[in-house]
């Protein structure tokens, strides 16, 4: 039995049709999904981490569970720019985009490059991806620079709004040295003529106690 088949067999023990149906009714679509909880996927994937080649084989499969397992099995340091471009074709819903970016791409050598590139992309899932990654990186200098020129970001998509709010609140709470930059950015958003930007800025300020 190949490792791909072995992982698939282990995951299928936790399939949940009710969860799979709920995900579809919530607009989270996959070519094939068995509703296995992410916690179970992550636990099984941990048995195989790190394995870059296995991760690529898994991600090439159509099943949701195998794609997410690939995210937890891959070695971040081996992720290439080309791989990020290829896997980004699977940014088709809020879950897979967040899992790929918050658990793997944020740790990749090209994370900062892709944040800048995707933050102004016309594909709103790419913009979500940029904010997802920003919430997890530790390069404070880059974050400051990004916020200083992030006025071109569009927030007219609920997934982007949620990702941006989560990123800005998380960063402000855990990094005192950039909190003022984040609050200033949020305050500037509230002055925007765009209602979506106003909403993001207001939510960040409210959760930050401002």
Order of alpha helices (4+ residues) and beta strands (2+ residues): alpha-alpha-alpha-alpha-alpha-alpha-alpha-alpha-alpha-alpha-alpha-alpha-alpha
